[in-house]
Amino acid sequence: MLNIVRPVAHAAGIFSRVYQDQSAADLNFPTAGQVLTCVVSALVLGFLISLVYIFTHRKSGYTQSYVITMPMLSALVSTVIIMMCLLTSGAGMTAAISLTGAFSLVRFRSAPGDPRDISYIFFAMAMGVVCGLGFVGYAAVFFLILAAALVILHLTDFAAPHTQDMTLKITIPENLNYNGLFDKVMEKYTTSWKLRRVKTTDFGTLFDLVYAVRVKTDADQKKFIDDIRALNGNLNVTLVLYKYDDQIYDIKAK
């Protein structure tokens, strides 16, 4: 199963033999040293992936638990692959990949996740699978390529939109007709907007309007809010810096 060289005597040969033919490798009886080398390599690569994640999320923020998850996930996937592949039939490989594939869904069943975070989960899993199969040299090469791609995409701000998805909350008096009232202001500062929710407050004396808006990147947010305040009687205006979410989550049920 494992195609890496002996961990002590030929550790430096991992990269020199990375492109050699592996068909003659002993696939059934890996040594304890080979198994430990694979697991430790997966753990190290997972740790390096977490460093890349920290670097690319310095501005947006990250959680410690998520960062710790990546090296642990790589090591766990590598361990499962190694143990399952020791089975004499090809069913072991199928079961291993099926089992480790379910790991990626655990975190994202309870809360909505950023697609970029999901890609890092699969990145860590891929390194665990490759190391678990014994291709430590290949895993290192793949890591360098993918990590470089992630860093370059982050530094170049690739595919960044020219608008920002936000939520606009406007409070108006009950006697004010809001239909079309803010259209001119919206056209000036946003590329699109949609009224998502209307709610009465203060025993029906006020209305809360919730808009999903795409604010232009060069728009002056303070002037945007001031122009709205001139129309709603200087009542509360809130510009929330995230996209409006139609889903409703029951906190008590979690």
C-alpha positions as CSV (number, residue, x, y, z in Angstrom):
1,M,0.0,0.0,0.0
2,L,2.7,2.5,1.0
3,N,5.2,3.6,-1.5
4,I,7.3,5.9,0.5
5,V,11.0,5.1,1.2
6,R,12.2,4.0,4.6
7,P,11.8,7.0,7.0
8,V,15.2,7.1,8.6
9,A,17.8,5.9,6.1
10,H,16.3,7.4,3.0
11,A,14.2,10.3,4.2
12,A,15.8,12.7,1.8
13,G,14.9,10.4,-1.1
14,I,11.2,11.1,-0.8
15,F,11.3,14.0,-3.3
16,S,14.0,12.4,-5.5
17,R,11.8,9.4,-6.1
18,V,8.5,11.2,-6.4
19,Y,8.1,10.6,-10.1
20,Q,9.5,7.1,-10.2
21,D,7.4,4.1,-11.1
22,Q,5.5,2.8,-8.1
23,S,4.2,-0.4,-9.6
24,A,6.7,-2.6,-7.8
25,A,6.0,-1.1,-4.3
26,D,4.9,-3.4,-1.5
27,L,1.2,-2.5,-1.2
28,N,0.2,-5.0,1.5
29,F,2.7,-4.9,4.3
30,P,3.8,-1.4,5.3
31,T,6.2,-1.1,8.2
32,A,5.3,0.7,11.4
33,G,7.8,3.4,10.4
34,Q,6.1,3.9,7.1
35,V,2.7,4.2,8.7
36,L,3.9,6.7,11.2
37,T,5.6,8.7,8.5
38,C,2.4,8.9,6.5
39,V,0.3,10.0,9.5
40,V,2.9,12.6,10.7
41,S,3.3,13.9,7.1
42,A,-0.5,14.3,6.9
43,L,-0.5,16.1,10.2
44,V,2.3,18.5,9.1
45,L,0.6,19.2,5.8
46,G,-2.7,19.9,7.6
47,F,-0.9,22.3,9.9
48,L,0.6,24.1,6.9
49,I,-2.9,24.3,5.3
50,S,-4.1,25.9,8.5
51,L,-1.3,28.5,8.2
52,V,-2.4,29.3,4.7
53,Y,-6.0,29.6,5.9
54,I,-4.9,32.1,8.6
55,F,-3.0,34.2,6.1
56,T,-5.9,34.4,3.7
57,H,-8.4,35.2,6.4
58,R,-6.5,37.8,8.4
59,K,-9.1,40.5,7.5
60,S,-12.3,38.5,7.5
61,G,-11.4,36.6,10.7
62,Y,-11.4,33.0,11.6
63,T,-12.1,30.7,14.6
64,Q,-9.5,28.8,16.5
65,S,-11.6,25.6,16.4
66,Y,-11.7,25.7,12.6
67,V,-8.0,26.2,12.3
68,I,-7.3,23.2,14.6
69,T,-9.7,21.1,12.7
70,M,-7.6,21.0,9.5
71,P,-4.5,19.3,10.7
72,M,-6.5,16.9,12.8
73,L,-8.7,16.1,9.8
74,S,-5.7,15.4,7.6
75,A,-4.2,13.0,10.2
76,L,-7.6,11.3,10.8
77,V,-8.2,10.7,7.1
78,S,-4.7,9.4,6.6
79,T,-5.2,7.0,9.5
80,V,-8.5,5.7,8.2
81,I,-7.1,5.3,4.7
82,I,-4.1,3.3,6.0
83,M,-6.1,1.0,8.2
84,M,-8.9,0.3,5.7
85,C,-6.4,-0.3,2.9
86,L,-4.8,-3.1,4.9
87,L,-7.9,-5.2,4.0
88,T,-7.2,-7.8,1.3
89,S,-9.9,-6.7,-1.1
90,G,-10.6,-3.6,-3.0
91,A,-13.6,-3.0,-0.8
92,G,-11.3,-1.6,1.8
93,M,-10.4,1.3,-0.4
94,T,-14.0,2.0,-1.3
95,A,-15.1,2.0,2.3
96,A,-12.2,4.2,3.3
97,I,-12.9,6.9,0.8
98,S,-16.7,6.7,1.5
99,L,-16.1,7.1,5.3
100,T,-13.6,9.9,5.1
101,G,-15.8,11.8,2.5
102,A,-18.5,12.1,5.2
103,F,-16.1,13.9,7.5
104,S,-16.3,17.1,5.3
105,L,-20.0,17.4,5.9
106,V,-20.0,17.3,9.7
107,R,-19.3,21.0,10.4
108,F,-21.6,22.3,7.7
109,R,-24.7,20.5,8.8
110,S,-25.3,22.7,11.8
111,A,-24.5,26.2,10.4
112,P,-24.1,27.8,7.0
113,G,-20.5,27.8,5.9
114,D,-18.4,29.9,3.6
115,P,-17.6,28.0,0.4
116,R,-14.0,29.0,0.8
117,D,-14.0,27.2,4.2
118,I,-15.4,24.1,2.6
119,S,-12.6,24.1,0.0
120,Y,-10.0,24.2,2.8
121,I,-11.8,21.2,4.4
122,F,-11.5,19.3,1.1
123,F,-7.9,20.5,0.8
124,A,-7.0,18.9,4.2
125,M,-8.9,15.8,3.3
126,A,-7.1,15.4,0.0
127,M,-3.7,15.7,1.7
128,G,-4.8,13.0,4.2
129,V,-5.9,10.7,1.4
130,V,-2.7,11.1,-0.5
131,C,-0.5,10.6,2.5
132,G,-2.6,7.7,3.6
133,L,-1.8,6.0,0.3
134,G,1.9,6.6,0.9
135,F,2.5,9.2,-1.7
136,V,4.1,11.7,0.7
137,G,6.2,13.2,-2.1
138,Y,3.2,13.8,-4.3
139,A,1.3,15.2,-1.3
140,A,4.1,17.8,-0.7
141,V,4.1,18.8,-4.4
142,F,0.3,19.1,-4.5
143,F,0.3,21.1,-1.4
144,L,2.9,23.6,-2.8
145,I,0.8,24.0,-6.0
146,L,-2.6,24.4,-4.3
147,A,-1.3,26.6,-1.5
148,A,0.5,28.9,-4.0
149,A,-2.8,29.1,-6.0
150,L,-4.8,30.1,-2.9
151,V,-2.3,32.7,-1.8
152,I,-2.1,34.2,-5.3
153,L,-5.9,34.4,-5.6
154,H,-6.1,36.0,-2.3
155,L,-3.4,38.6,-2.9
156,T,-4.8,39.5,-6.4
157,D,-8.4,39.7,-5.0
158,F,-9.4,37.5,-7.9
159,A,-13.1,37.7,-9.0
160,A,-13.9,40.4,-6.4
161,P,-17.3,41.9,-7.2
162,H,-17.8,45.6,-7.9
163,T,-20.7,45.7,-5.5
164,Q,-21.2,44.8,-1.9
165,D,-24.2,42.7,-0.7
166,M,-25.7,44.4,2.3
167,T,-28.9,44.7,4.3
168,L,-30.6,48.1,4.7
169,K,-33.1,48.6,7.5
170,I,-35.2,51.8,7.5
171,T,-37.7,52.9,10.1
172,I,-40.5,55.1,8.8
173,P,-43.7,56.6,10.5
174,E,-46.9,54.7,9.9
175,N,-48.4,57.5,7.8
176,L,-45.6,57.6,5.2
177,N,-46.1,55.8,1.9
178,Y,-42.9,53.9,1.3
179,N,-43.7,52.6,-2.2
180,G,-41.2,54.2,-4.5
181,L,-40.1,56.7,-1.8
182,F,-36.4,55.6,-1.8
183,D,-36.0,54.7,-5.5
184,K,-33.9,57.7,-6.5
185,V,-31.6,57.2,-3.5
186,M,-31.3,53.5,-4.3
187,E,-30.5,54.2,-8.0
188,K,-27.7,56.6,-6.9
189,Y,-25.9,54.4,-4.4
190,T,-26.8,50.8,-5.4
191,T,-26.9,48.6,-8.5
192,S,-30.0,46.7,-7.3
193,W,-32.3,46.5,-4.4
194,K,-35.3,44.5,-3.2
195,L,-37.7,45.0,-0.4
196,R,-37.6,41.8,1.7
197,R,-39.6,42.5,4.8
198,V,-42.1,45.1,6.3
199,K,-42.7,45.0,10.0
200,T,-44.7,47.2,12.4
201,T,-43.1,48.3,15.7
202,D,-44.0,50.5,18.7
203,F,-47.7,49.3,18.6
204,G,-48.0,50.1,14.9
205,T,-46.8,53.6,15.1
206,L,-43.7,52.8,13.0
207,F,-42.7,50.5,10.2
208,D,-39.4,48.7,9.7
209,L,-38.4,48.1,6.1
210,V,-35.7,45.6,5.3
211,Y,-34.0,45.8,1.9
212,A,-31.4,43.5,0.3
213,V,-29.2,45.9,-1.6
214,R,-26.0,45.8,-3.6
215,V,-24.1,48.9,-2.8
216,K,-21.5,50.3,-5.2
217,T,-18.0,49.9,-4.0
218,D,-17.2,53.6,-4.6
219,A,-20.4,54.8,-2.9
220,D,-20.2,57.0,0.2
221,Q,-22.1,55.0,2.8
222,K,-22.5,58.0,5.1
223,K,-24.1,60.1,2.4
224,F,-26.2,57.1,1.5
225,I,-27.6,57.0,5.0
226,D,-28.0,60.7,5.3
227,D,-30.0,60.9,2.1
228,I,-32.4,58.2,3.4
229,R,-32.7,60.0,6.8
230,A,-33.9,63.1,4.9
231,L,-36.8,61.0,3.5
232,N,-37.8,59.0,6.5
233,G,-38.1,61.8,9.0
234,N,-34.6,61.3,10.5
235,L,-35.6,58.0,12.1
236,N,-33.3,55.0,12.5
237,V,-31.4,53.7,9.4
238,T,-29.2,50.7,9.7
239,L,-26.8,49.4,7.0
240,V,-25.7,45.9,7.9
241,L,-22.5,44.8,6.2
242,Y,-23.7,41.4,5.1
243,K,-26.1,39.9,2.6
244,Y,-29.8,39.5,3.6
245,D,-30.6,36.0,4.6
246,D,-34.1,34.7,4.0
247,Q,-33.6,31.7,6.2
248,I,-34.8,31.8,9.8
249,Y,-32.9,29.9,12.4
250,D,-34.4,28.8,15.7
251,I,-31.7,29.4,18.3
252,K,-33.6,27.4,20.9
253,A,-33.7,24.4,18.6
254,K,-29.9,24.3,18.2
